[in-house]
């Protein structure tokens, strides 16, 4: 559930807002308003205590918790290679660079408070470390090696009618794109599958604290982001460039 389905009023409590949208937790942390355990004051009273205007807080909550999605009718296959790479880098890679350290801290805090009660999160923490060790080098490999090559192929393909050396670039620099990316993605996907098992697909147990809800929400968000990220790379970007490679090589065979 998101804040679009929940009306914030001066009598609302921070906890119930977070229970409706886990992303609100970041706003309450920023303003030092308790949203988890302990006494919960009405929002208006909490704002007065912290010297915050309630309208300012509500506006920040709505901005932070807004959901922007790509319309389902968008045809990713029509996106040029360069635009796809820019989108993946600026949206998905940037998200991972920010989300991973935040999740590492959140998991550690949760285990320190609730690790005995929820031992599955100790295993999840180990699995998350494996994910981090796979994701960070993967992003670096893509940004420094794979993506520059994909751009070169796309540029050569665009110039194929006038550049007799276009196919030579592919012959000289060609990389096993599908196997390279699938191997790295496979390692990451195994960790995500394990997250789903350990959290029962991020289901929220009855009676848990808001911090527990926030952590599960962030893990689900990571899962969703990686699913779209890998779909764009595996099914759209890599397939598009492999076809370009094949056509360039056929023209000079």
Secondary structure as UniProt FT lines:
FT   HELIX           3..5
FT   TURN            10..11
FT   HELIX           14..20
FT   TURN            22..23
FT   HELIX           24..30
FT   TURN            31..32
FT   HELIX           43..50
FT   HELIX           54..64
FT   TURN            72..73
FT   HELIX           76..78
FT   HELIX           81..87
FT   HELIX           88..93
FT   HELIX           94..114
FT   TURN            115..119
FT   HELIX           120..141
FT   HELIX           142..146
FT   HELIX           147..158
FT   TURN            159..162
FT   TURN            164..165
FT   HELIX           166..173
FT   HELIX           177..198
FT   TURN            199..202
FT   TURN            206..207
FT   HELIX           210..231
FT   HELIX           232..237
FT   HELIX           238..251
//
